[in-house]
Amino acid sequence: MSVKGIVLRAVNVGESDKMLTILTPDKGKMSVYSNGSRNLKSKNFASSRLYSYSDFSFREAHGKIYISESVPIESFFGIGNTLEGSALASYIAEVSCDVSQEDQPEEELMQLILNSFFCIATGKKPLWQIKSVFELRCASILGFMPDLVGCATCGRSGFENVWLDIDNGCYYCEDCFVRNRIESENESQRFDELSGIYGNQSVVVPVSSSVLEAIRFVIYSKPERIMSFVLKDEAVNDFCSTSEKYLLNHLERNFSSLEFYHSVI
Protein backbone atom coordinates (compact mmCIF):
# COMPACT_ATOMS: atom_id res chain seq x y z
CA MET A 1 0.00 0.00 0.00
CA SER A 2 1.37 3.40 -1.02
CA VAL A 3 -0.16 6.67 0.21
CA LYS A 4 0.78 10.30 0.71
CA GLY A 5 0.67 11.43 4.32
CA ILE A 6 1.86 13.97 6.86
CA VAL A 7 3.41 13.10 10.21
CA LEU A 8 1.38 14.69 13.01
CA ARG A 9 2.93 12.88 15.97
CA ALA A 10 6.24 11.06 16.48
CA VAL A 11 7.06 9.05 19.61
CA ASN A 12 10.44 7.42 20.17
CA VAL A 13 10.32 3.66 20.70
CA GLY A 14 13.29 1.62 21.85
CA GLU A 15 16.76 2.71 20.81
CA SER A 16 16.18 3.73 17.20
CA ASP A 17 12.51 3.29 16.23
CA LYS A 18 9.54 5.64 16.09
CA MET A 19 5.79 5.29 16.42
CA LEU A 20 4.16 7.75 14.02
CA THR A 21 0.67 9.14 13.65
CA ILE A 22 0.21 9.92 9.96
CA LEU A 23 -2.75 11.62 8.34
CA THR A 24 -3.60 10.43 4.84
CA PRO A 25 -6.29 11.66 2.42
CA ASP A 26 -8.00 8.30 1.85
CA LYS A 27 -7.23 6.19 4.94
CA GLY A 28 -7.48 9.00 7.46
CA LYS A 29 -5.36 8.70 10.59
CA MET A 30 -2.87 5.84 10.71
CA SER A 31 -0.55 4.59 13.45
CA VAL A 32 2.60 3.13 11.92
CA TYR A 33 6.05 2.01 13.03
CA SER A 34 9.20 3.38 11.48
CA ASN A 35 12.03 0.99 12.31
CA GLY A 36 15.50 2.49 12.71
CA SER A 37 14.32 5.93 11.56
CA ARG A 38 16.13 7.75 14.39
CA ASN A 39 19.39 6.68 12.78
CA LEU A 40 20.75 9.40 10.48
CA LYS A 41 21.62 6.76 7.90
CA SER A 42 18.09 5.37 7.80
CA LYS A 43 16.35 5.60 4.42
CA ASN A 44 13.21 6.73 6.27
CA PHE A 45 14.92 9.31 8.50
CA ALA A 46 13.66 12.41 6.67
CA SER A 47 10.14 11.10 6.11
CA SER A 48 9.74 10.13 9.77
CA ARG A 49 10.39 13.66 11.05
CA LEU A 50 7.53 15.54 12.66
CA TYR A 51 5.44 17.49 10.10
CA SER A 52 7.13 15.76 7.15
CA TYR A 53 4.87 15.24 4.13
CA SER A 54 5.90 12.15 2.17
CA ASP A 55 4.90 9.33 -0.10
CA PHE A 56 4.83 6.22 2.10
CA SER A 57 4.79 2.53 1.30
CA PHE A 58 3.62 0.25 4.12
CA ARG A 59 3.78 -3.41 5.01
CA GLU A 60 1.79 -5.25 7.63
CA ALA A 61 3.25 -7.81 10.01
CA HIS A 62 1.99 -9.28 13.29
CA GLY A 63 -1.01 -6.98 13.28
CA LYS A 64 1.08 -3.82 13.00
CA ILE A 65 1.83 -1.48 10.10
CA TYR A 66 5.43 -0.62 9.24
CA ILE A 67 6.97 1.86 6.81
CA SER A 68 8.84 -0.09 4.16
CA GLU A 69 9.84 2.83 1.92
CA SER A 70 9.23 6.55 1.79
CA VAL A 71 9.99 9.53 -0.41
CA PRO A 72 9.91 12.99 1.19
CA ILE A 73 7.76 15.56 -0.63
CA GLU A 74 7.97 18.53 1.74
CA SER A 75 9.67 18.79 5.14
CA PHE A 76 8.50 22.26 6.20
CA PHE A 77 11.87 22.99 7.81
CA GLY A 78 10.92 26.64 8.25
CA ILE A 79 8.43 25.74 10.97
CA GLY A 80 11.34 25.40 13.39
CA ASN A 81 12.73 28.86 12.65
CA THR A 82 10.77 30.42 15.52
CA LEU A 83 9.41 29.15 18.82
CA GLU A 84 6.07 30.76 18.03
CA GLY A 85 5.81 28.98 14.67
CA SER A 86 6.73 25.65 16.27
CA ALA A 87 4.10 26.19 18.96
CA LEU A 88 1.38 26.91 16.40
CA ALA A 89 2.29 23.86 14.31
CA SER A 90 2.13 21.75 17.48
CA TYR A 91 -1.37 23.07 18.22
CA ILE A 92 -2.56 22.39 14.67
CA ALA A 93 -1.13 18.87 14.82
CA GLU A 94 -2.70 18.12 18.22
CA VAL A 95 -6.14 19.31 17.12
CA SER A 96 -5.85 17.34 13.88
CA CYS A 97 -4.89 14.16 15.73
CA ASP A 98 -7.86 14.64 18.03
CA VAL A 99 -10.52 15.23 15.36
CA SER A 100 -9.35 12.93 12.54
CA GLN A 101 -10.65 9.38 12.21
CA GLU A 102 -9.11 6.07 11.15
CA ASP A 103 -10.29 4.47 7.90
CA GLN A 104 -12.17 7.63 6.93
CA PRO A 105 -11.31 10.08 4.11
CA GLU A 106 -9.59 13.19 5.50
CA GLU A 107 -8.56 14.92 2.27
CA GLU A 108 -10.07 18.30 3.19
CA LEU A 109 -8.50 18.37 6.65
CA MET A 110 -5.16 17.25 5.25
CA GLN A 111 -5.16 20.05 2.67
CA LEU A 112 -5.94 22.56 5.42
CA ILE A 113 -2.99 21.29 7.48
CA LEU A 114 -0.63 21.44 4.50
CA ASN A 115 -1.70 25.00 3.70
CA SER A 116 -1.25 26.03 7.33
CA PHE A 117 2.19 24.42 7.65
CA PHE A 118 3.30 26.00 4.38
CA CYS A 119 2.31 29.47 5.59
CA ILE A 120 4.08 28.95 8.91
CA ALA A 121 7.24 27.60 7.28
CA THR A 122 7.46 30.38 4.68
CA GLY A 123 6.24 33.23 6.86
CA LYS A 124 3.87 34.33 4.10
CA LYS A 125 1.06 35.04 6.57
CA PRO A 126 1.06 36.21 10.21
CA LEU A 127 0.62 33.45 12.79
CA TRP A 128 -2.62 34.88 14.17
CA GLN A 129 -4.18 34.64 10.72
CA ILE A 130 -2.99 31.07 10.12
CA LYS A 131 -4.30 29.97 13.52
CA SER A 132 -7.73 31.58 13.17
CA VAL A 133 -8.23 30.34 9.62
CA PHE A 134 -7.34 26.82 10.71
CA GLU A 135 -9.77 26.97 13.64
CA LEU A 136 -12.72 28.24 11.63
CA ARG A 137 -12.12 25.99 8.65
CA CYS A 138 -11.49 22.95 10.83
CA ALA A 139 -14.79 23.52 12.64
CA SER A 140 -16.53 23.80 9.27
CA ILE A 141 -14.97 20.58 8.01
CA LEU A 142 -16.21 18.79 11.12
CA GLY A 143 -19.78 19.85 10.39
CA PHE A 144 -19.98 23.00 12.53
CA MET A 145 -19.99 25.56 9.72
CA PRO A 146 -22.01 28.58 10.88
CA ASP A 147 -24.80 30.09 8.80
CA LEU A 148 -23.77 33.73 8.44
CA VAL A 149 -25.88 34.79 5.46
CA GLY A 150 -28.24 36.88 7.58
CA CYS A 151 -29.72 37.34 11.03
CA ALA A 152 -31.10 34.03 12.27
CA THR A 153 -34.35 35.72 13.32
CA CYS A 154 -35.18 38.42 10.77
CA GLY A 155 -32.92 37.31 7.90
CA ARG A 156 -31.51 40.79 7.30
CA SER A 157 -27.79 41.58 6.86
CA GLY A 158 -25.46 44.57 6.59
CA PHE A 159 -25.34 45.49 10.28
CA GLU A 160 -22.49 47.42 11.91
CA ASN A 161 -22.41 45.07 14.89
CA VAL A 162 -24.04 41.69 15.51
CA TRP A 163 -24.20 38.98 18.16
CA LEU A 164 -22.60 35.66 17.16
CA ASP A 165 -24.24 32.58 18.67
CA ILE A 166 -21.28 30.20 18.87
CA ASP A 167 -23.28 27.17 20.04
CA ASN A 168 -25.86 27.36 17.27
CA GLY A 169 -23.59 28.71 14.53
CA CYS A 170 -25.58 31.81 13.60
CA TYR A 171 -25.83 35.51 14.39
CA TYR A 172 -28.46 38.00 15.48
CA CYS A 173 -28.84 41.68 14.77
CA GLU A 174 -29.00 44.00 17.79
CA ASP A 175 -32.80 44.34 17.70
CA CYS A 176 -33.44 40.61 17.46
CA PHE A 177 -30.83 39.80 20.08
CA VAL A 178 -32.41 42.19 22.60
CA ARG A 179 -35.90 40.92 21.79
CA ASN A 180 -34.86 37.28 22.12
CA ARG A 181 -33.04 37.99 25.37
CA ILE A 182 -36.06 39.68 26.91
CA GLU A 183 -38.31 36.80 25.86
CA SER A 184 -35.82 34.31 27.26
CA GLU A 185 -35.53 36.17 30.56
CA ASN A 186 -39.30 36.11 30.92
CA GLU A 187 -39.30 32.34 30.77
CA SER A 188 -38.48 30.10 33.69
CA GLN A 189 -34.72 29.43 33.61
CA ARG A 190 -32.54 27.21 35.71
CA PHE A 191 -29.50 29.05 37.08
CA ASP A 192 -26.40 26.95 37.48
CA GLU A 193 -24.66 28.40 40.54
CA LEU A 194 -21.56 26.32 40.05
CA SER A 195 -20.68 27.73 36.62
CA GLY A 196 -22.43 31.05 37.07
CA ILE A 197 -24.34 30.87 33.79
CA TYR A 198 -27.83 29.97 32.73
CA GLY A 199 -27.94 26.26 32.08
CA ASN A 200 -29.91 26.60 28.83
CA GLN A 201 -28.19 29.67 27.37
CA SER A 202 -25.82 29.64 24.42
CA VAL A 203 -22.41 31.24 24.20
CA VAL A 204 -23.05 34.54 22.42
CA VAL A 205 -20.36 37.13 21.67
CA PRO A 206 -20.56 40.58 20.04
CA VAL A 207 -18.63 40.97 16.78
CA SER A 208 -18.12 43.91 14.45
CA SER A 209 -19.02 43.88 10.77
CA SER A 210 -15.33 43.57 9.79
CA VAL A 211 -14.85 40.49 11.98
CA LEU A 212 -18.07 38.96 10.65
CA GLU A 213 -16.94 39.53 7.06
CA ALA A 214 -13.56 37.93 7.80
CA ILE A 215 -15.26 34.86 9.28
CA ARG A 216 -17.57 34.66 6.27
CA PHE A 217 -14.63 34.83 3.91
CA VAL A 218 -12.80 32.00 5.66
CA ILE A 219 -15.70 29.57 5.83
CA TYR A 220 -17.19 30.25 2.39
CA SER A 221 -14.06 30.70 0.22
CA LYS A 222 -12.41 28.03 -1.90
CA PRO A 223 -9.54 26.24 -0.10
CA GLU A 224 -6.84 28.01 -2.11
CA ARG A 225 -8.17 31.45 -1.09
CA ILE A 226 -8.86 31.07 2.64
CA MET A 227 -5.76 33.06 3.66
CA SER A 228 -6.36 35.86 1.14
CA PHE A 229 -7.96 38.53 3.27
CA VAL A 230 -6.86 41.63 5.15
CA LEU A 231 -8.12 42.71 8.56
CA LYS A 232 -7.58 46.03 10.28
CA ASP A 233 -5.34 45.93 13.36
CA GLU A 234 -8.14 46.95 15.72
CA ALA A 235 -10.22 43.93 14.66
CA VAL A 236 -7.49 41.29 14.92
CA ASN A 237 -7.89 40.48 18.62
CA ASP A 238 -11.66 40.01 18.37
CA PHE A 239 -11.26 37.86 15.25
CA CYS A 240 -8.68 35.63 16.94
CA SER A 241 -10.68 35.33 20.16
CA THR A 242 -13.90 34.48 18.33
CA SER A 243 -12.24 31.88 16.10
CA GLU A 244 -10.64 30.14 19.03
CA LYS A 245 -13.86 30.13 21.06
CA TYR A 246 -15.78 28.74 18.11
CA LEU A 247 -13.56 25.70 17.65
CA LEU A 248 -12.97 24.89 21.32
CA ASN A 249 -16.63 25.27 22.18
CA HIS A 250 -17.64 22.72 19.55
CA LEU A 251 -14.83 20.32 20.40
CA GLU A 252 -15.68 20.71 24.11
CA ARG A 253 -12.07 20.57 25.24
CA ASN A 254 -8.84 22.53 25.53
CA PHE A 255 -5.35 21.65 24.30
CA SER A 256 -2.04 21.81 26.14
CA SER A 257 -0.34 22.93 22.94
CA LEU A 258 -2.69 25.92 22.77
CA GLU A 259 -1.77 26.93 26.30
CA PHE A 260 1.91 26.76 25.33
CA TYR A 261 1.27 28.81 22.18
CA HIS A 262 -0.35 31.55 24.24
CA SER A 263 2.58 31.49 26.68
CA VAL A 264 5.14 32.23 23.95
CA ILE A 265 3.23 34.45 21.54
C-alpha positions as MATLAB code, in Angstrom:
seq = 'MSVKGIVLRAVNVGESDKMLTILTPDKGKMSVYSNGSRNLKSKNFASSRLYSYSDFSFREAHGKIYISESVPIESFFGIGNTLEGSALASYIAEVSCDVSQEDQPEEELMQLILNSFFCIATGKKPLWQIKSVFELRCASILGFMPDLVGCATCGRSGFENVWLDIDNGCYYCEDCFVRNRIESENESQRFDELSGIYGNQSVVVPVSSSVLEAIRFVIYSKPERIMSFVLKDEAVNDFCSTSEKYLLNHLERNFSSLEFYHSVI';
ca = [
       0.000    0.000    0.000;
       1.367    3.399   -1.021;
      -0.156    6.675    0.206;
       0.777   10.300    0.712;
       0.673   11.427    4.316;
       1.863   13.970    6.856;
       3.405   13.104   10.214;
       1.378   14.692   13.013;
       2.934   12.883   15.966;
       6.240   11.062   16.483;
       7.065    9.049   19.606;
      10.439    7.417   20.173;
      10.323    3.662   20.700;
      13.288    1.619   21.852;
      16.765    2.713   20.810;
      16.176    3.731   17.204;
      12.510    3.294   16.227;
       9.539    5.641   16.093;
       5.792    5.291   16.420;
       4.165    7.749   14.016;
       0.667    9.144   13.646;
       0.210    9.924    9.963;
      -2.754   11.617    8.337;
      -3.595   10.430    4.838;
      -6.286   11.664    2.415;
      -7.998    8.301    1.846;
      -7.234    6.186    4.936;
      -7.482    8.998    7.462;
      -5.362    8.701   10.592;
      -2.872    5.837   10.712;
      -0.552    4.586   13.454;
       2.605    3.131   11.917;
       6.051    2.010   13.035;
       9.198    3.382   11.483;
      12.029    0.991   12.313;
      15.500    2.491   12.713;
      14.324    5.926   11.563;
      16.130    7.750   14.387;
      19.395    6.678   12.781;
      20.747    9.404   10.481;
      21.623    6.759    7.901;
      18.088    5.366    7.804;
      16.345    5.598    4.422;
      13.212    6.731    6.268;
      14.918    9.308    8.500;
      13.660   12.409    6.673;
      10.138   11.104    6.110;
       9.735   10.129    9.766;
      10.393   13.656   11.049;
       7.529   15.535   12.665;
       5.443   17.486   10.097;
       7.127   15.759    7.145;
       4.865   15.240    4.127;
       5.896   12.153    2.171;
       4.899    9.331   -0.103;
       4.827    6.221    2.099;
       4.792    2.526    1.303;
       3.615    0.248    4.116;
       3.776   -3.411    5.008;
       1.787   -5.248    7.632;
       3.250   -7.814   10.012;
       1.990   -9.279   13.290;
      -1.014   -6.976   13.280;
       1.081   -3.816   12.998;
       1.832   -1.482   10.097;
       5.433   -0.617    9.240;
       6.971    1.857    6.808;
       8.835   -0.094    4.165;
       9.839    2.825    1.924;
       9.233    6.554    1.794;
       9.993    9.530   -0.407;
       9.915   12.992    1.195;
       7.764   15.564   -0.627;
       7.968   18.535    1.742;
       9.674   18.787    5.138;
       8.499   22.265    6.201;
      11.870   22.990    7.808;
      10.916   26.644    8.247;
       8.435   25.737   10.975;
      11.340   25.402   13.388;
      12.731   28.861   12.653;
      10.775   30.417   15.516;
       9.414   29.149   18.819;
       6.069   30.756   18.028;
       5.814   28.980   14.667;
       6.726   25.649   16.269;
       4.095   26.193   18.959;
       1.385   26.912   16.400;
       2.295   23.862   14.314;
       2.132   21.746   17.480;
      -1.370   23.071   18.218;
      -2.562   22.394   14.670;
      -1.130   18.873   14.819;
      -2.703   18.125   18.223;
      -6.137   19.309   17.116;
      -5.849   17.336   13.879;
      -4.887   14.157   15.727;
      -7.861   14.638   18.028;
     -10.519   15.228   15.361;
      -9.350   12.930   12.543;
     -10.647    9.377   12.205;
      -9.108    6.075   11.147;
     -10.291    4.467    7.902;
     -12.169    7.625    6.930;
     -11.307   10.082    4.114;
      -9.592   13.194    5.501;
      -8.559   14.919    2.274;
     -10.071   18.301    3.191;
      -8.496   18.374    6.649;
      -5.155   17.252    5.249;
      -5.159   20.054    2.671;
      -5.936   22.555    5.423;
      -2.992   21.294    7.480;
      -0.633   21.435    4.504;
      -1.703   25.001    3.703;
      -1.245   26.025    7.334;
       2.187   24.421    7.651;
       3.304   26.001    4.376;
       2.308   29.470    5.587;
       4.079   28.946    8.913;
       7.238   27.605    7.275;
       7.456   30.377    4.685;
       6.236   33.234    6.863;
       3.865   34.331    4.095;
       1.060   35.036    6.570;
       1.061   36.208   10.206;
       0.625   33.450   12.791;
      -2.621   34.883   14.169;
      -4.179   34.638   10.717;
      -2.990   31.070   10.121;
      -4.298   29.970   13.517;
      -7.727   31.581   13.172;
      -8.234   30.343    9.617;
      -7.340   26.816   10.715;
      -9.765   26.966   13.640;
     -12.720   28.236   11.630;
     -12.118   25.990    8.649;
     -11.489   22.950   10.834;
     -14.788   23.524   12.641;
     -16.530   23.798    9.272;
     -14.966   20.575    8.005;
     -16.206   18.790   11.121;
     -19.779   19.853   10.390;
     -19.976   22.995   12.531;
     -19.986   25.555    9.721;
     -22.009   28.576   10.879;
     -24.803   30.092    8.802;
     -23.772   33.727    8.439;
     -25.879   34.789    5.461;
     -28.242   36.884    7.577;
     -29.722   37.342   11.027;
     -31.105   34.032   12.266;
     -34.350   35.717   13.321;
     -35.181   38.417   10.773;
     -32.916   37.312    7.898;
     -31.511   40.789    7.298;
     -27.793   41.583    6.864;
     -25.458   44.568    6.587;
     -25.335   45.495   10.276;
     -22.489   47.418   11.907;
     -22.414   45.068   14.894;
     -24.041   41.693   15.512;
     -24.198   38.980   18.162;
     -22.604   35.661   17.162;
     -24.235   32.581   18.669;
     -21.284   30.200   18.872;
     -23.284   27.169   20.043;
     -25.858   27.362   17.272;
     -23.589   28.708   14.527;
     -25.575   31.809   13.598;
     -25.830   35.515   14.389;
     -28.465   37.999   15.485;
     -28.835   41.677   14.772;
     -29.001   44.000   17.789;
     -32.797   44.335   17.695;
     -33.438   40.610   17.459;
     -30.829   39.798   20.083;
     -32.405   42.193   22.600;
     -35.898   40.923   21.788;
     -34.857   37.279   22.119;
     -33.042   37.993   25.375;
     -36.064   39.683   26.906;
     -38.315   36.798   25.864;
     -35.824   34.311   27.264;
     -35.535   36.166   30.565;
     -39.302   36.109   30.916;
     -39.299   32.335   30.767;
     -38.484   30.097   33.689;
     -34.723   29.431   33.605;
     -32.540   27.213   35.714;
     -29.501   29.048   37.082;
     -26.399   26.954   37.483;
     -24.663   28.399   40.544;
     -21.560   26.315   40.049;
     -20.683   27.728   36.621;
     -22.434   31.054   37.074;
     -24.338   30.867   33.789;
     -27.834   29.966   32.727;
     -27.940   26.261   32.082;
     -29.906   26.600   28.826;
     -28.193   29.668   27.373;
     -25.821   29.638   24.418;
     -22.405   31.241   24.203;
     -23.048   34.540   22.417;
     -20.362   37.134   21.668;
     -20.559   40.577   20.040;
     -18.633   40.975   16.776;
     -18.116   43.912   14.445;
     -19.020   43.881   10.774;
     -15.329   43.568    9.791;
     -14.853   40.489   11.979;
     -18.069   38.964   10.647;
     -16.936   39.529    7.056;
     -13.561   37.932    7.797;
     -15.261   34.857    9.276;
     -17.574   34.662    6.270;
     -14.634   34.831    3.907;
     -12.797   32.003    5.661;
     -15.700   29.573    5.827;
     -17.188   30.249    2.385;
     -14.059   30.700    0.218;
     -12.411   28.027   -1.898;
      -9.540   26.237   -0.099;
      -6.842   28.011   -2.115;
      -8.171   31.448   -1.091;
      -8.856   31.070    2.637;
      -5.761   33.063    3.661;
      -6.359   35.858    1.141;
      -7.965   38.527    3.274;
      -6.859   41.630    5.154;
      -8.124   42.705    8.565;
      -7.575   46.027   10.282;
      -5.338   45.928   13.362;
      -8.135   46.950   15.720;
     -10.220   43.934   14.663;
      -7.491   41.287   14.921;
      -7.890   40.484   18.621;
     -11.663   40.010   18.370;
     -11.265   37.864   15.252;
      -8.684   35.631   16.944;
     -10.683   35.328   20.163;
     -13.901   34.481   18.329;
     -12.241   31.881   16.095;
     -10.638   30.137   19.035;
     -13.863   30.134   21.064;
     -15.782   28.743   18.111;
     -13.563   25.696   17.646;
     -12.968   24.893   21.320;
     -16.633   25.269   22.181;
     -17.645   22.723   19.552;
     -14.825   20.323   20.403;
     -15.684   20.708   24.108;
     -12.073   20.571   25.243;
      -8.838   22.528   25.530;
      -5.354   21.648   24.297;
      -2.040   21.813   26.142;
      -0.336   22.928   22.936;
      -2.692   25.923   22.766;
      -1.766   26.932   26.300;
       1.909   26.757   25.328;
       1.266   28.806   22.184;
      -0.351   31.553   24.236;
       2.576   31.487   26.680;
       5.141   32.227   23.949;
       3.232   34.454   21.544;
];
